[in-house]
Amino acid sequence: MSLILASGSPRRRELIALITRDFIVRPSSVEESRITADAPALLARALATAKAEDVAAANPGCTVLGCDTVVDCDGQVFGKPHGREDALRMLRALSGRTHKVHTGICVCRDGRKSAAVETTLVHFASIPESELQAYADTDEPYDKAGAYAIQGRAALWCSGIEGCYYNIMGLPVHRTAQLLAAFDE
């Protein structure tokens, strides 16, 4: 299987390699702020679809995988933070609560497409303010939806998950493998 991953995320690159090593990376140039949807899960799917279609249009005959992850805190979308105060705002909102992580995935080739959304519930314990401040002083929160990396220091706050762990990292491996396999049937 030859595949184009329409994402520059190093985490997605690592995770897609669990499915296939036969892929190349070509990030999309989609302006994400122009994409809207009525709900966070639908936004993740719409963003993934837009990214896949963008890269597929420039690569006819190629199978393209687009992805996007958003954190959903009571219906409010938390994408990548715009700076330290934005990261702290998100983390304070997530502290001591359960939130959803939605990853949209879309596979397309030559006008044909198939898309899905994976949702995982993430339970966070209360996070002391001193830990939030220390975390915001690292590089970790700034290129991740919801301002945290579950595979990093945020693991200290995660009291449990319901669903796919890899989805929280940005690519639901099992669901993506299923989507890719069904697409080529």
Sequence and secondary structure as in RCSB ss.txt:
>XXXX:A:sequence
MSLILASGSPRRRELIALITRDFIVRPSSVEESRITADAPALLARALATAKAEDVAAANPGCTVLGCDTVVDCDG
QVFGKPHGREDALRMLRALSGRTHKVHTGICVCRDGRKSAAVETTLVHFASIPESELQAYADTDEPYDKAGAYAI
QGRAALWCSGIEGCYYNIMGLPVHRTAQLLAAFDE
>XXXX:A:secstr
  EEE    HHHHHHHTTT S EEE      GGG   SSHHHHHHHHHHHHHHHHHHTSTT EEEEEEEEEEETT
EEE S SSHHHHHHHHHHHTTSEEEEEEEEEEEETTEEEEEEEEEEEEE    HHHHHHHHTSSGGGGSGGG  T
TTGGGGTEEEEES HHHHHT  HHHHHHHHHHHT 
